Amino acid sequence: MAFPTSVNNQITDSVTQVGVTMLGNASAIAMGNLYQATAQALANAAHNATVAQQQTNVMAQAATTMGVAILYSLNTRATGTATKKIQKS
């Protein structure tokens, strides 16, 4: 620092200390931001995986329900009679 200056030495010292503190904390703040962003991305990925699994389970349940409904709606007596007639031919 050049002497003498027209600014009070305490002011220049405090400004210098703030600058040094900011430079010293910059890497820690950057790493904190990186960790926070990574945690957010991983949480979003886990949430998306959970939602996809739930939707898959809903689709599988709907397909099973439709399959069972179709099986119950078939006229088994008519199908059996037709099958017997075909086999006798």
C-alpha positions, 0 to 999 in steps of 0.5 A: 500500500502506498503511503501517505494516502488521503483515505483513512488507514482503517478504511483501506484495511477493512476493504482489503480484509473484505477482499481477501475474505471473499477470495478465501471463501469463494472456493468453499461457496462454489463447492457448497453450490456444487453440492447443493445442485448435485443433491437437487439433481439426484433428488429429482432423478429419484423422484422421476424414477419413483413416479415412473415405477408407479405409472408402470404399476398402474398400467400393469394393473389396468392390463391385468384387470382388462384381461380378467374382464375379457376372460370372464366375459367369454361364453365358455359353454358356447366355446366348448360346444363349438370346440367339440363340434370341430373336433368331431369333424 
